[in-house]
Amino acid sequence: MFPVKRLYTFMLQTFLPICLLTFAICLFIFLLQFIWRYMDEIVGKGLEYKVIAELFFYAAIGLVPNALPISILFASLMAFGNLGESFELVSMKSAGIPLMRIMKPLIFFMIFVCIALYLFQNHVIPETQKRMYTLLYSVKRKAPELEIPVGSFYSQIDGYNLYVKKKTPATGLLEDLTIYRLTDGFENATIIVADSGYLKMTDDKQALMFYLYKGELFGNLEKQQYAKDKVPYRREIFDQKQILIPFDANFNRMDDSFMKDKYVSKNTAQLQQTADSLTLFVDSLRRTEAISLKKYT
């Protein structure tokens, strides 16, 4: 008959190495998924290795809650499968040791893992998620000419909205361009429409250069204060046009406070506080609307 302490040590020594191995494999698979998802936003930016390593480190920490349960499931199947295949589990049961006693050290270990994982996800994950998304957004802002989407507005350039209907990745040609320059406000926006064009970064990486072909430009000659005001505007037709936009394309790490109000950077207490605040706000809106309906209906 196995001594109880020796049995517990044997079960932990059988289970833990398999669990660590399956955890490493599962975490690696999830990390590959992350890399595949954000590959277009990382590759070709000229980033330093330490920046990429830091981003992958934060991503790996954030994937621990996803990889750990799967690794525990696989490790349990493999550990007890090996015990059954080598007749060690049968020997324990024939010695009069019930199955619950055999599993007792693993049950207590799983309780400890659950508590540790909850504390880890409540205190560590929000901080790492905040840093990861801040770093990822900083990476996305570098070399924006690589990030122009097709069929949707791009607003990562301050003061400009850009819409591209078609893009040729091999040459970088942008077709059916629409550019909204909003530096003077929405009412005084300048609209540029072009058949095609290119977006290049200057050599000092301090500005963006638009090369536009066959288009028109519309803009107000005076700033309008109200929509009813009659403001003269200008219309320009061009075959070729160049627009220089100040933009620092060097890698500049943003401050972590950028993500402080996002849900991914909040723990349970902060999420509960936010939910309570939103509930009070919605209730106040309901009371205001009810009073308004009662008054004017």
N, C-alpha and C positions, 0 to 999 in steps of 0.2 A: 504493500500500500504506500502510495506517495505521501510523504509529509506535506502538510498543508502549505507551508511557506515555500517549499521546493516546487510544489505544483503551481503556485501563483507565479513564481519566478520563471518557471518553464513556459507558461502560457504567455507571459509578457515578452520573453525572449523570442518566442515563436512569432508573435503578432507584430511587434514594433518594427523590426527590420522590413517586413513586407509592407507595412503601412507607410513607412518613410519612402520606400522605393516607388510604390504606386502614387503617393502624393507628389513626388518629384515628376513622374511621368505625366500625371494629370495637369499639374501646374504648367509644365512645358507645353502641353497641347493647347491649353487655354491662352498661354502667352503667344503661341503661334497664331491663334485666332486674332488676338489683339494686333499683332504686327501686320497680318494680312488686311485687317480693317483700316488701319491708319498708314499703310505703306506709302500711298500717294502723297501724304502730307509730311512724310519724314524723309523719303529718298530724294536725292538731288538738291538738298538745301545747303550742303556744305557745312553741316553741323559737326561740332567736335564730338569725339567718341564719348567723353564723359557726360555730355548732355544727353546723348542717346541712351547710355547706360543708366543714367538717373531716371529717364522716362520709363525704361523697361523695369527698373527696380520698383518704382511707384506702381506701375501696372501689375507687377507680380504680387505685391502686397495686397492690392485691391482684389486680386483673383483668388486669394487664399480661401475665403468663404465658399467659393464655387468648387474649388478643387478638393478641399478636405472631405466633405461628405462622400463624394464619389470614390476617393481613395480608401476611405474606411470601409465602404461596401465591398470593393474589390479585395481589400486585404482580408476581410472577414471570410469571404468565399474561398480565397486561396489558402489561408491559414487552416481553417477547419477542413478544407478539402485535402490538404497535405496530411493532417492528423488522421483523417479517416482512411486515406490511401495507405499509410504506413501502419495502420491498426493501433496507433497510440491512443486514439479516442476510445476504441473498443476495450483496450487494456485498462484504461481509467474507469470505465463504466463497469467492467467485470470485477474491479477491485472494490466496488461498492461506492464509488464517488458519483453523486448525482450530477447531471448536466449543468444545473444552475451553479453548483459549487465550482465546476470547471470554468464556467463563464464569469464567475464572480469578479476576478481581477479586471477582466476586460469591461465589465459593466461599470465598475467604479472608475476605470480609466476613461470611459466614454462620458460619464457624468462630469469628470474634470475637464475633458476636452470641450464639452458643451458650454460650461461656465466660462472657460478661458476664451472660447470663440466668441461668445456674446460680449465679453469685456473688450476683446480685440476689435470686434466690429463696431462697438459703440464708441470707443475712444481713439483707436489707431486709424481705422478705415476713413472716417471723415477727414482727418488731417492729411492723409496720403492722397485721398481723392481731390482735395482742394489743391494740393501741390501738383498733382499729375495734370489736372485740367488747366491749371494756370500755365504750366510748362508747355502743354500741348497747344494751347492757344497762342503762346509766344512763338512756337515753332511754325504755326500756320500763318502768322503774320510775316514771316520771313519769305522773301522772294514771292510776292503775291501773284506775279504773272503766271506761276505754275498752278494756281488754285482757282482760276476763273471757271465757274460752272457753266453748263450749257442749259438754256431753257429756264433759268431762274436769275433773280437779281443778286448781284454781288455788292455788298456794302462794307467790306473790310477796309476800303480806302477812305480815310476821313474826308467828308464833304462831297463824296461822289457815290453814285449808284450806277452800276454797269450791268447791262443785259446783253447777252450773246446768244444768238439763235443757233449758230453752228461753229464748230471749232475743229481745226485740223491739227492733231497733236504732233505729227511729224514735222511740220513747218512752223507751228505756232500761229497760223493764220486764223483770225477771228472774223466771222462773217455776220452780216446783219447786226451791226453794233448800234446800241442806244445808250448814250451817256447822259446822266443827269448830274449837273454840277450844282450842289446845294450849299455852297460856301456862304451865300448871302441870304439863306433861308428858303423855305419851300415856295413862298409866293414869288420870289425873284430867281427861280431856278433857270439855269441855262441848259437847253436840250440840244444834244448833238446826235445826229443820225448819220451813219456811214454804211456803205456797202460792205467794206472790209477794212481790216487794219491789223496792226501788230502792237503789242505791249512789251516794251523792253525796259530793263533796268539800266540806269546810267553806270558808268565805270566806278564812280565813287560810292555807289549804292545809297545815294541820298535823295534820289528822285526817280519817278517813273516817266517814261517817254511814250506817248501814244503817237503812232504813225497811222493816220486815217486817210482813206481813199474814197472819192466820189460820195460826198455827203452834203448835209445842210446843217446849219447852226441857227438856233432860235434863242433869243434872249431879250430881256427888257433893257431899255436904255436908261431908265430911272427906276429907283426902288419904289415899289408900290406898297402902301400901308394897308389898304383895304381892297377887297376883291372888286368893289364897284368903281374904283378909280380907273380912269382911262390912262393907261401908261403906254407911251410909244415903245415899240420893240424893233429889233433889227433881225434881218434874215440874211444869212450868208451862204452862198453855194460855193463849194470848193471841189477841186479835183484831188488835191493833196493838202493835208494839214497836219501839223505837229503840235501836240499839247504836252507841256511839261508840268508834272504834278510833284510837289515836294513830298517825299516819302522816305523815311529811314528804313531801309531793308536789312540792316545789320541785325543780328540776333540780340534782342534786348529782352531780358527776362522781366516779365510783369510782376507786380506786387501781388502777394497772396490775398490781399484784401479784395481783389477783383471777384473772388469766389465766396466771400464770407456769407452772402445772403442766399446762396444756392442750396438746394436741399441736400445735395451730395456731401456737403461739408458740415452738416449738422448731425448731432447725436440724438438720442431718443428724447432727452429733456428739451432740447432746442426745437425739435420737430413738434413736440407736444405744445410748447409755448406758441409756435407759429400757427398751429392748428386752432388753438384757443383764440388767438388774436383774429384770425380769419373768420372764425365763427361769430365773434362779437361784431366784426365789421359787417358780415352778411346779415345778422339780426338787425343791426341798426339801419341798414338799407331797406330791409323788409318793413320795419316800422315807419320809416320815412315814406316809402311808397304807399303803405296802407293809409297813412294820414292824408297823403295827396289824393289818393283815389276817393277817400271818404269826403274830402272837401270839395272836389270838382266833379263828382259823379252825381 
